[in-house]
Amino acid sequence: MLTRDEVRIALEHNFKQLTDCLGQLTEEELTANAVSGTWTAKDVLSHVWDWNEEATHTARAWLAPRPWQAGVSYDDGWNEAHVNARRGLPLITVIDGATVAHRRLVNFLEGADDDALAEVGRAHWGAEMTLLEMLNDMALHYAEHAQSLDRYQRTCLDAEEPPQDGGTSDAS
């Protein structure tokens, strides 16, 4: 069985992995090229932001009615609509939004009652699980997207490396 500390560590570690994939890339690389399907790195962060907000909202009402979720299908269409809604935002706003949403999720976990974390309910995507398992799935969600961003970052950085001979020529 998962512990609160294990989930907190997974959330923090996997979010760091996700954001570490951004540091060596230019704003153009983060906003212009597809990294996961048709989504740019910025779009992926927008998606993470939305899912964290929804997860926190869901967690706060874990066993209570959730009228905002009635009839909603958290599918590709939902994801695309929410990412599209943030496309016009500046990159820094999306990074800040994803970071704040992550902090709220971690703060919820840290302040939640142990009994509440053990309660079985339904995650916003429909799976039945404990609240702690839902929060752990959010850490796994970070890891999934970190893999895509890491592959993209390596591709960008490999393309920018100087020639193996350091750019020197044998010709004098």
MARPAMAR-392088 format. One line per field, with one value per residue (C-alpha): residue number from 0; residue in three letters; x, z, y. Coordinates in pm, whole numbers. Layout:
// residues N
torse	c(NUM, ...) $
sero	c(Ala, ...) $
xx	c(X, ...) $
zz	c(Z, ...) $
yy	c(Y, ...) $
END
This chain:
// residues 172
torse	c(0, 1, 2, 3, 4, 5, 6, 7, 8, 9, 10, 11, 12, 13, 14, 15, 16, 17, 18, 19, 20, 21, 22, 23, 24, 25, 26, 27, 28, 29, 30, 31, 32, 33, 34, 35, 36, 37, 38, 39, 40, 41, 42, 43, 44, 45, 46, 47, 48, 49, 50, 51, 52, 53, 54, 55, 56, 57, 58, 59, 60, 61, 62, 63, 64, 65, 66, 67, 68, 69, 70, 71, 72, 73, 74, 75, 76, 77, 78, 79, 80, 81, 82, 83, 84, 85, 86, 87, 88, 89, 90, 91, 92, 93, 94, 95, 96, 97, 98, 99, 100, 101, 102, 103, 104, 105, 106, 107, 108, 109, 110, 111, 112, 113, 114, 115, 116, 117, 118, 119, 120, 121, 122, 123, 124, 125, 126, 127, 128, 129, 130, 131, 132, 133, 134, 135, 136, 137, 138, 139, 140, 141, 142, 143, 144, 145, 146, 147, 148, 149, 150, 151, 152, 153, 154, 155, 156, 157, 158, 159, 160, 161, 162, 163, 164, 165, 166, 167, 168, 169, 170, 171) $
sero	c(Met, Leu, Thr, Arg, Asp, Glu, Val, Arg, Ile, Ala, Leu, Glu, His, Asn, Phe, Lys, Gln, Leu, Thr, Asp, Cys, Leu, Gly, Gln, Leu, Thr, Glu, Glu, Glu, Leu, Thr, Ala, Asn, Ala, Val, Ser, Gly, Thr, Trp, Thr, Ala, Lys, Asp, Val, Leu, Ser, His, Val, Trp, Asp, Trp, Asn, Glu, Glu, Ala, Thr, His, Thr, Ala, Arg, Ala, Trp, Leu, Ala, Pro, Arg, Pro, Trp, Gln, Ala, Gly, Val, Ser, Tyr, Asp, Asp, Gly, Trp, Asn, Glu, Ala, His, Val, Asn, Ala, Arg, Arg, Gly, Leu, Pro, Leu, Ile, Thr, Val, Ile, Asp, Gly, Ala, Thr, Val, Ala, His, Arg, Arg, Leu, Val, Asn, Phe, Leu, Glu, Gly, Ala, Asp, Asp, Asp, Ala, Leu, Ala, Glu, Val, Gly, Arg, Ala, His, Trp, Gly, Ala, Glu, Met, Thr, Leu, Leu, Glu, Met, Leu, Asn, Asp, Met, Ala, Leu, His, Tyr, Ala, Glu, His, Ala, Gln, Ser, Leu, Asp, Arg, Tyr, Gln, Arg, Thr, Cys, Leu, Asp, Ala, Glu, Glu, Pro, Pro, Gln, Asp, Gly, Gly, Thr, Ser, Asp, Ala, Ser) $
xx	c(0, 119, 208, 155, 533, 582, 316, 452, 803, 669, 477, 779, 1031, 820, 722, 1090, 1167, 895, 1016, 1384, 1309, 1241, 1555, 1785, 1529, 1449, 1105, 1066, 1152, 897, 617, 662, 735, 516, 651, 352, 110, 35, 107, 406, 591, 381, 65, 181, 232, -114, -256, -72, -199, -561, -533, -381, -656, -918, -745, -730, -1094, -1188, -979, -1145, -1487, -1374, -1688, -1923, -2136, -1941, -2194, -1925, -1829, -2180, -2182, -1816, -1591, -1226, -1113, -906, -1177, -1178, -799, -781, -1047, -866, -525, -674, -820, -469, -287, -292, -125, 244, 478, 577, 210, 165, 481, 369, 16, 138, 374, 107, -140, 126, 190, -184, -201, 97, -44, -374, -191, 10, -299, -535, -654, -518, -870, -972, -672, -782, -1141, -1237, -1402, -1401, -1127, -1234, -1133, -1371, -1143, -1242, -954, -845, -778, -411, -398, -556, -287, -21, -168, -112, 259, 257, 90, 386, 628, 443, 470, 826, 928, 793, 956, 1286, 1294, 1217, 1482, 1747, 1652, 1686, 2014, 2162, 2079, 2268, 2589, 2903, 3069, 3273, 3602, 3513, 3442, 3809, 3923, 4238, 4272, 4510) $
zz	c(0, -87, 181, 182, 179, -120, -318, -218, -322, -653, -722, -646, -830, -1142, -1162, -1137, -1418, -1626, -1570, -1602, -1966, -2032, -1904, -2201, -2470, -2632, -2617, -2987, -2925, -2642, -2843, -3211, -3250, -3174, -2893, -2822, -3107, -3226, -2888, -2824, -2491, -2388, -2476, -2267, -1971, -2029, -2020, -1696, -1550, -1636, -1505, -1178, -1129, -1199, -971, -685, -736, -744, -436, -232, -310, -318, -171, -228, -535, -818, -1038, -1256, -1372, -1466, -1828, -1879, -2055, -1973, -2313, -2601, -2686, -2331, -2329, -2666, -2575, -2253, -2420, -2697, -2435, -2307, -2642, -2642, -2302, -2279, -2210, -1867, -1764, -1858, -1671, -1366, -1387, -1405, -1114, -894, -976, -883, -550, -475, -537, -309, -44, -57, -6, 284, 460, 393, 673, 659, 667, 374, 170, 223, 106, -220, -471, -841, -1010, -1263, -1546, -1408, -1230, -885, -638, -311, -300, -236, -547, -752, -634, -718, -1068, -1110, -1036, -1303, -1539, -1492, -1569, -1888, -2021, -1895, -2123, -2429, -2329, -2252, -2596, -2758, -2554, -2649, -3016, -2995, -2808, -3040, -3339, -3180, -3096, -3281, -3520, -3355, -3467, -3288, -3618, -3722, -4067, -4189, -4470, -4397) $
yy	c(0, 347, 597, 971, 1024, 795, 981, 1322, 1216, 1079, 1400, 1619, 1400, 1352, 1720, 1812, 1566, 1729, 2083, 1992, 1910, 2277, 2444, 2405, 2481, 2814, 2969, 2889, 2522, 2513, 2673, 2591, 2220, 1920, 1702, 1476, 1422, 1775, 1937, 2159, 2153, 2453, 2259, 1963, 2198, 2348, 1996, 1917, 2245, 2154, 1800, 1921, 2175, 1911, 1659, 1910, 2006, 1636, 1556, 1832, 1682, 1318, 1158, 1450, 1513, 1678, 1854, 2014, 1663, 1549, 1439, 1531, 1284, 1342, 1226, 1358, 1612, 1751, 1764, 1938, 2195, 2285, 2307, 2522, 2757, 2833, 2857, 3237, 3263, 3352, 3062, 3198, 3212, 2846, 2742, 2941, 2801, 2441, 2503, 2663, 2385, 2129, 2306, 2307, 1934, 1867, 2101, 1916, 1587, 1723, 1858, 1569, 1345, 988, 845, 1064, 948, 586, 648, 479, 708, 779, 979, 1239, 1005, 740, 493, 372, 400, 550, 920, 846, 626, 905, 1145, 887, 852, 1225, 1166, 893, 1141, 1377, 1093, 1002, 1356, 1399, 1111, 1293, 1620, 1450, 1283, 1617, 1800, 1544, 1580, 1960, 1947, 1682, 1902, 2194, 2006, 2120, 1880, 1604, 1763, 2086, 2262, 2266, 2177, 2001, 2255, 2542) $
END
